[in-house]
Amino acid sequence: MVDYVETFKCPNCDIVASGRGHLCHPNTEELPFTCEYCSNETDDARHVCPEMLDKIEYVCKKCGRMSPYSSSLCAPESISGD
């Protein structure tokens, strides 16, 4: 599991996010990073791997990006409708 450090203010929603930012507006200064799901190092700030797809629970109401964590999106909505 990755420890998130709140250091990046998202220009889309003004929420302080992790050092990598939101998937809606990622902080590209934090590249490359190691994916917590597939353990591969990547330069893609919006990286989504097959291992991550099984854990997707939220979609952003603004841009449609998907994430396992609500905190990774500017306007998260549960896919299950909860």
Rosetta constraint file for C-alpha pairs under 8 A:
AtomPair CA 1 CA 36 HARMONIC 6.25 0.50
AtomPair CA 2 CA 36 HARMONIC 6.39 0.50
AtomPair CA 4 CA 18 HARMONIC 5.13 0.50
AtomPair CA 4 CA 19 HARMONIC 6.83 0.50
AtomPair CA 5 CA 17 HARMONIC 7.80 0.50
AtomPair CA 5 CA 18 HARMONIC 4.98 0.50
AtomPair CA 5 CA 19 HARMONIC 5.69 0.50
AtomPair CA 6 CA 16 HARMONIC 6.01 0.50
AtomPair CA 6 CA 17 HARMONIC 5.17 0.50
AtomPair CA 6 CA 18 HARMONIC 4.37 0.50
AtomPair CA 6 CA 19 HARMONIC 6.04 0.50
AtomPair CA 7 CA 16 HARMONIC 6.50 0.50
AtomPair CA 7 CA 17 HARMONIC 6.39 0.50
AtomPair CA 7 CA 18 HARMONIC 5.80 0.50
AtomPair CA 7 CA 19 HARMONIC 5.18 0.50
AtomPair CA 8 CA 16 HARMONIC 5.41 0.50
AtomPair CA 8 CA 17 HARMONIC 5.20 0.50
AtomPair CA 8 CA 18 HARMONIC 5.97 0.50
AtomPair CA 8 CA 19 HARMONIC 5.42 0.50
AtomPair CA 8 CA 20 HARMONIC 7.28 0.50
AtomPair CA 8 CA 21 HARMONIC 5.73 0.50
AtomPair CA 8 CA 27 HARMONIC 7.23 0.50
AtomPair CA 9 CA 14 HARMONIC 5.65 0.50
AtomPair CA 9 CA 15 HARMONIC 5.61 0.50
AtomPair CA 9 CA 16 HARMONIC 4.21 0.50
AtomPair CA 9 CA 17 HARMONIC 6.01 0.50
AtomPair CA 9 CA 21 HARMONIC 7.45 0.50
AtomPair CA 10 CA 14 HARMONIC 4.92 0.50
AtomPair CA 10 CA 15 HARMONIC 5.55 0.50
AtomPair CA 10 CA 16 HARMONIC 6.18 0.50
AtomPair CA 10 CA 17 HARMONIC 6.69 0.50
AtomPair CA 10 CA 21 HARMONIC 6.57 0.50
AtomPair CA 10 CA 22 HARMONIC 7.01 0.50
AtomPair CA 10 CA 25 HARMONIC 6.67 0.50
AtomPair CA 11 CA 25 HARMONIC 7.51 0.50
AtomPair CA 12 CA 25 HARMONIC 7.05 0.50
AtomPair CA 12 CA 74 HARMONIC 7.07 0.50
AtomPair CA 13 CA 74 HARMONIC 5.85 0.50
AtomPair CA 15 CA 74 HARMONIC 7.75 0.50
AtomPair CA 16 CA 21 HARMONIC 7.99 0.50
AtomPair CA 17 CA 21 HARMONIC 5.07 0.50
AtomPair CA 17 CA 22 HARMONIC 6.50 0.50
AtomPair CA 17 CA 71 HARMONIC 7.26 0.50
AtomPair CA 17 CA 72 HARMONIC 7.52 0.50
AtomPair CA 18 CA 22 HARMONIC 7.56 0.50
AtomPair CA 19 CA 27 HARMONIC 7.02 0.50
AtomPair CA 19 CA 30 HARMONIC 6.83 0.50
AtomPair CA 20 CA 26 HARMONIC 5.91 0.50
AtomPair CA 20 CA 27 HARMONIC 5.05 0.50
AtomPair CA 20 CA 28 HARMONIC 7.36 0.50
AtomPair CA 20 CA 30 HARMONIC 5.85 0.50
AtomPair CA 20 CA 45 HARMONIC 7.73 0.50
AtomPair CA 21 CA 25 HARMONIC 6.52 0.50
AtomPair CA 21 CA 26 HARMONIC 4.62 0.50
AtomPair CA 21 CA 27 HARMONIC 5.05 0.50
AtomPair CA 21 CA 72 HARMONIC 7.12 0.50
AtomPair CA 22 CA 26 HARMONIC 5.00 0.50
AtomPair CA 22 CA 27 HARMONIC 7.59 0.50
AtomPair CA 22 CA 71 HARMONIC 7.39 0.50
AtomPair CA 22 CA 72 HARMONIC 4.51 0.50
AtomPair CA 22 CA 73 HARMONIC 5.25 0.50
AtomPair CA 22 CA 74 HARMONIC 6.75 0.50
AtomPair CA 23 CA 45 HARMONIC 7.38 0.50
AtomPair CA 23 CA 46 HARMONIC 5.63 0.50
AtomPair CA 23 CA 65 HARMONIC 6.98 0.50
AtomPair CA 23 CA 67 HARMONIC 7.72 0.50
AtomPair CA 23 CA 72 HARMONIC 5.72 0.50
AtomPair CA 23 CA 73 HARMONIC 5.91 0.50
AtomPair CA 24 CA 60 HARMONIC 7.72 0.50
AtomPair CA 24 CA 63 HARMONIC 6.71 0.50
AtomPair CA 24 CA 65 HARMONIC 6.58 0.50
AtomPair CA 24 CA 72 HARMONIC 7.73 0.50
AtomPair CA 24 CA 73 HARMONIC 5.88 0.50
AtomPair CA 24 CA 74 HARMONIC 6.46 0.50
AtomPair CA 26 CA 45 HARMONIC 5.90 0.50
AtomPair CA 26 CA 46 HARMONIC 7.02 0.50
AtomPair CA 27 CA 45 HARMONIC 7.31 0.50
AtomPair CA 28 CA 45 HARMONIC 6.21 0.50
AtomPair CA 31 CA 42 HARMONIC 7.48 0.50
AtomPair CA 31 CA 43 HARMONIC 5.53 0.50
AtomPair CA 31 CA 44 HARMONIC 7.68 0.50
AtomPair CA 31 CA 45 HARMONIC 6.96 0.50
AtomPair CA 32 CA 41 HARMONIC 6.41 0.50
AtomPair CA 32 CA 42 HARMONIC 5.34 0.50
AtomPair CA 32 CA 43 HARMONIC 4.54 0.50
AtomPair CA 32 CA 44 HARMONIC 7.54 0.50
AtomPair CA 32 CA 45 HARMONIC 7.96 0.50
AtomPair CA 33 CA 41 HARMONIC 5.45 0.50
AtomPair CA 33 CA 42 HARMONIC 5.72 0.50
AtomPair CA 33 CA 43 HARMONIC 6.86 0.50
AtomPair CA 34 CA 39 HARMONIC 5.66 0.50
AtomPair CA 34 CA 40 HARMONIC 5.48 0.50
AtomPair CA 34 CA 41 HARMONIC 4.20 0.50
AtomPair CA 34 CA 42 HARMONIC 6.35 0.50
AtomPair CA 35 CA 39 HARMONIC 4.87 0.50
AtomPair CA 35 CA 40 HARMONIC 5.56 0.50
AtomPair CA 35 CA 41 HARMONIC 6.26 0.50
AtomPair CA 35 CA 42 HARMONIC 7.27 0.50
AtomPair CA 35 CA 47 HARMONIC 7.99 0.50
AtomPair CA 37 CA 49 HARMONIC 7.62 0.50
AtomPair CA 37 CA 51 HARMONIC 5.78 0.50
AtomPair CA 37 CA 52 HARMONIC 5.96 0.50
AtomPair CA 38 CA 49 HARMONIC 6.93 0.50
AtomPair CA 38 CA 51 HARMONIC 6.24 0.50
AtomPair CA 38 CA 52 HARMONIC 7.85 0.50
AtomPair CA 42 CA 47 HARMONIC 7.31 0.50
AtomPair CA 48 CA 52 HARMONIC 6.16 0.50
AtomPair CA 48 CA 53 HARMONIC 7.07 0.50
AtomPair CA 49 CA 53 HARMONIC 6.50 0.50
AtomPair CA 50 CA 54 HARMONIC 7.07 0.50
AtomPair CA 51 CA 55 HARMONIC 7.50 0.50
AtomPair CA 52 CA 56 HARMONIC 6.59 0.50
AtomPair CA 52 CA 68 HARMONIC 7.30 0.50
AtomPair CA 55 CA 67 HARMONIC 7.81 0.50
AtomPair CA 55 CA 68 HARMONIC 5.26 0.50
AtomPair CA 56 CA 66 HARMONIC 6.42 0.50
AtomPair CA 56 CA 67 HARMONIC 5.06 0.50
AtomPair CA 56 CA 68 HARMONIC 4.12 0.50
AtomPair CA 56 CA 69 HARMONIC 7.68 0.50
AtomPair CA 57 CA 66 HARMONIC 7.49 0.50
AtomPair CA 57 CA 67 HARMONIC 6.26 0.50
AtomPair CA 57 CA 68 HARMONIC 4.95 0.50
AtomPair CA 57 CA 69 HARMONIC 6.98 0.50
AtomPair CA 57 CA 70 HARMONIC 7.94 0.50
AtomPair CA 57 CA 78 HARMONIC 5.90 0.50
AtomPair CA 57 CA 79 HARMONIC 5.56 0.50
AtomPair CA 57 CA 80 HARMONIC 7.28 0.50
AtomPair CA 58 CA 66 HARMONIC 5.61 0.50
AtomPair CA 58 CA 67 HARMONIC 5.33 0.50
AtomPair CA 58 CA 68 HARMONIC 6.10 0.50
AtomPair CA 58 CA 69 HARMONIC 6.64 0.50
AtomPair CA 58 CA 70 HARMONIC 5.98 0.50
AtomPair CA 58 CA 76 HARMONIC 5.82 0.50
AtomPair CA 58 CA 77 HARMONIC 5.36 0.50
AtomPair CA 58 CA 78 HARMONIC 4.54 0.50
AtomPair CA 58 CA 79 HARMONIC 5.26 0.50
AtomPair CA 59 CA 64 HARMONIC 5.73 0.50
AtomPair CA 59 CA 65 HARMONIC 5.63 0.50
AtomPair CA 59 CA 66 HARMONIC 4.33 0.50
AtomPair CA 59 CA 67 HARMONIC 6.41 0.50
AtomPair CA 59 CA 73 HARMONIC 7.52 0.50
AtomPair CA 59 CA 75 HARMONIC 7.94 0.50
AtomPair CA 59 CA 76 HARMONIC 5.53 0.50
AtomPair CA 59 CA 77 HARMONIC 5.39 0.50
AtomPair CA 59 CA 78 HARMONIC 6.50 0.50
AtomPair CA 59 CA 79 HARMONIC 6.33 0.50
AtomPair CA 60 CA 64 HARMONIC 4.83 0.50
AtomPair CA 60 CA 65 HARMONIC 5.42 0.50
AtomPair CA 60 CA 66 HARMONIC 6.36 0.50
AtomPair CA 60 CA 73 HARMONIC 5.69 0.50
AtomPair CA 60 CA 74 HARMONIC 6.45 0.50
AtomPair CA 60 CA 75 HARMONIC 4.95 0.50
AtomPair CA 60 CA 76 HARMONIC 4.52 0.50
AtomPair CA 60 CA 77 HARMONIC 6.12 0.50
AtomPair CA 61 CA 75 HARMONIC 5.31 0.50
AtomPair CA 61 CA 76 HARMONIC 6.19 0.50
AtomPair CA 61 CA 77 HARMONIC 6.46 0.50
AtomPair CA 62 CA 74 HARMONIC 7.43 0.50
AtomPair CA 62 CA 75 HARMONIC 6.14 0.50
AtomPair CA 65 CA 73 HARMONIC 7.61 0.50
AtomPair CA 66 CA 73 HARMONIC 7.80 0.50
AtomPair CA 67 CA 72 HARMONIC 6.50 0.50
AtomPair CA 67 CA 73 HARMONIC 7.20 0.50
AtomPair CA 68 CA 72 HARMONIC 7.96 0.50
AtomPair CA 69 CA 73 HARMONIC 7.60 0.50
AtomPair CA 70 CA 76 HARMONIC 5.34 0.50
AtomPair CA 70 CA 77 HARMONIC 7.54 0.50
AtomPair CA 71 CA 76 HARMONIC 7.66 0.50
AtomPair CA 77 CA 81 HARMONIC 7.48 0.50
AtomPair CA 78 CA 82 HARMONIC 5.95 0.50
